Amino acid sequence: MSFDEEIRELNIRCTVGGTRFRIIDSNHGVFMHTFPEHMHSFFELHYVIGGKGVLIVDGREYELRAGVTFITAPRTAHTQINDKTDNMEEYFVAFEIDGQKSGHIDAAWQRIAEQRFAIGESRHNAQACFEEIERELKEKKYGYIEAAETLYSMILIRAARDLYRAEDAGHKRATVDEMRLSLIDQAMLFRFSTITLSELSELVRLHPRHIQRLIKEKYGMSFAELRKQIRMNNAAELLSADESISIDEVAAQLGYSDRFYFSKQFKEYFGETPAEYRDKTSAGRTAKK
């Protein structure tokens, strides 16, 4: 079982400053491509340890390189652009604040939720904590779950110190619905071009009607609307990033067998055809030169 699969199954919980957190997912990896604009139903904390790229939030660009850490709150749209000449490497943690279990939410994490996004320099060695978590989960020695909980608490404390300079203000396994929500989120991010509601139903072993309910609760839209949003954002990225890719090829990469249907959906979403969008972005790049 891989690092991220282990985390999703164990559903680790920890407490910092009286605020209760549930760790949904966590991993270490190297970016091989760009992640077009997307959002999550949870908080996501990133520690960049190598390579470089660009983060876009609310139309602003931020440099990503070793030593940078950032956090996005739920439903905060963001784009991560990888530099293919120097692929980014990072650790990340996806988590939720458990409002029902927390006696209160302390000031630092309240600001995270309100501000939606924060970025800064990491002045603490969080990488060592992540490496220790990987070792604990691999060796599974006595108390390894409690050790992982402690290490994630340290990571969250260091994140608050890095991003906000905040002053200090029994393990439970994941429920079935909590594990399914994590699977849905990952499937929609990585398999959006081909996955159907029926396939998602088989993947998470849940009736399509219940999947629709979970998606509506977490994303505020239906499965079809969420998939279309992800497809359209990826389409815009492909059209603007590489003019050598034809519109037919873009449609095929996004899972459309009919270019004309793809163009129709693109125009409904953006108010212009794929060709018009590409011409506009190309003209914009030329004007900047």
N, C-alpha and C positions, 0 to 999 in steps of 0.2 A: 504494500500500500504506500502511495506517495505521500509527501509532506502535506499537501493540500487536502487529499482525500481523508487523511487521518484527522486533520483539524475539523473538517465538516462533520465527520462521524461523532467525534468526542463532544462537540459543542461546548467548548471551554468557556467558563464564566469567571469574571474577576471583578474586584471592587477597588475603586480609586476615589479617595475623598468622599466616601459615602455614596458615590455613583456606581451603579451596577452595570457591567458591560457583558455582552454575549459575543464571543468571537465566532464569526460565521465562516470565514475563509482566511487563508494565509498561505503565502508561497514566496518562492525566490525564482527569478527567471531573467532571461535575456530577451529583449524585444527584437523581433525579426521584421515587424511591419508596424504601420501606423494604426492607432485605434481612432477612427472618426468619431465625431461628436456622439456621446452616449451619456447615460445617467444610470445610477444604481438606486436600489431601494434601501441602501444602508450607507453608513459612513465608510470611507476608504482612506487609509493612511499609507503613504508611499515614502520609502527611503531609497533614493537613488545612490548606488554605490559605484557606478561606472558608466562609461559612454556619455552620450549627450542627445538632446532632443529639445522639443518645444512643447509647452503646455498652453492651451488656449481655454480661458474661462471668461465668459461675458465679453467676448471680443478682444480681450487683452492677451498678449503673448508673454510667457515667462520662460526663461532659460532653464533647462533641466541638465544637470551634470552631477558628477559625484559630490556628495555632501549636501545636496538639496533635499529637503523633505516637504511634503505638502499633504493636505487633507481636504477631501470634499465631503460635504454633508449630503444626505439623501436628496435625490431629484435635482442635483446640481449638474447641469449639462457641461461636459468638458471634452476636449480633444487632446490626445497625446500623440505627437508627431515624432517618430523615431528618425535619427540621423543614420542612414544606411551605411555611411562610411565609418561610423563608430557606434555600434548598437548599444542602446541603453541597457543597463543591468540594475535590477532593483529588488527589494523586499517590499511586500505589501501586507496589510491587515485589513480585512473587511469586518466591520463590527456594528452592533446596534447598542443603543442605550436602553436598558430595560427599565422603563419608567415605573412599571408596576412593582418591581423589586427594589428600586432605589428609594430611600427615604427622602432624598432630594437630589437635584442635579447641581453640582457645584459651579462656581462662576466661570471657570475656564471652559468647561464643556457646554455650558449654556451659551457662551459666546460662539463656540464652534457651530452650534445648531443655528444660531441667529445670523452669523456672517456667511454661512454656506461654504466658504472656502478660505484657506490660509496657506501661505508658502513661506519658507524661510530656510536658514542654514541649520544643519544639524550639528550641534556642539557636543553631542554625547554619542558614545559608541553603541548605537542600537544594533548594529550588525552582529556584535558579539552575542547579544540576547537571542537574535534569530538563529544563529548557528547553534547555540546551546539548546534551544527548543527542538531543532532538527535532531540533535544528538539524543535528547531525552525521548523523543517519539520513536527513534530507531531502536534504542537499547531497551526501553520499557522496563527500567529498573523500578524498585519499590518507590512509590510516591511520585512517579513521573508526571501524572496528571496535575497534581498539586504544584510540582515544579514548573510546569508549563504555564499554569495560571499565574504564578508569581512572576515569571519572566514577561508575560504579556502585560501584567500590571506595570512593570518597570518600563516597558516600551511605551505604554500610554502616558505614564508620568513624564518620560523624556520628551515625548511629542508635545505635551502641554508646555513644558519648559522651553523647548525650542521655538514654538510658534507663538506663545502668549506670555512667556516669563511669569507664569501663574505662581502665586504663593500657595503653600499647602492649604489650603482651605479645610458549604458541602456540595461538591460537584453534582451537576445535573445533566444527563444526556439529552441530546436534541429530541424534540418532539418530531413526529413524522412530518407535520406541516412545515416546520422550520427547515428540515433537511430538504424537502421538496422545493421550497422557495429558493434555496441556494442552487439547486440543480436547474431550475427554470431560468434563473438569472444567467448562469454560465452558458446554458444552451442557446439563449437568445443572443448572447454576445458573440459566440463563436460559430453557431450553426444557423444564423438568421437567414442565409440565402436559400436554404433547402428545407428547413424543419417545418413540419405542419403541426396543427393542433393535435391530430391523431398520433403523430410520432412523439410529440411532447407528452401526451397522455401515457403512452407506453413506457417512455423513459422514466417518468416519475411515479408510474403505477397509480394514476388517479384519473377519475372520470373527467372528460373534457369540460363538463359544466363546472366542476370544482376548480379546475385550472383557471378557467375564465374568471371565477370569483377571486382567486388568489391574485391574479394579475391586476384585476380591477382595483383591489384593495391596496396593492403595493405601488402600482404605476399610475393609477387613475385613468386607465384606458383599457380597451379590449385587446385580446391577443392579436387580432388582425391590425389594429391601429398601432400597437407596439412594434410589430414586425415591419409594417410599412415605414414607420419612423426610422427604424434602424437601417432598413434598406435604402431609404432616400438619403440619409446622412452619409452612408457609404458611397452611394452613387455620386453625390456632390464631391466627395473627396477624390474619387477615381477620375472624374471628369476634369477636375482642376489640377490634379497632381501630374498627370501624364497624358499629353495630347496625342501620343502615338497609339493609345488604346482607342479603338473605334467604339462608337455608341453601341453597336451590336455586341462587342466583347464586354462592355460594361454591363449591359443587360444580362448577358449569359453568366457573368461572374456573380451577379446578384440573384440568380435563380429564375430569371424570366426567359421563357422560351419564345416569346413574342416581343420583338423590339417595339412595335407600335403600342402594345399595352403598357410596356415600361414607360415609353414617352408620355402616354396619356396620364399615368399615375404621377410621373415626375412633374408634369405641368400642373396637375391638380394640387400638388404639395407645395411647389415653389413659385407657381405663377408664370413659368416660362419653360420652354422645351429644353431637353438636354443640350441641343446644339446652341441655343441662345445662351444658356447658362455658361457653356464652355467658352463661347465667344466673349462674353462679358468678363469672365475671370481672366482670360488671355489678354484682353485689352487692358485690364487693370494692372496686370504684371508688366505689360509693355510701358504703361504710363509711369510706373515707378522707376524704370531704368533711367 
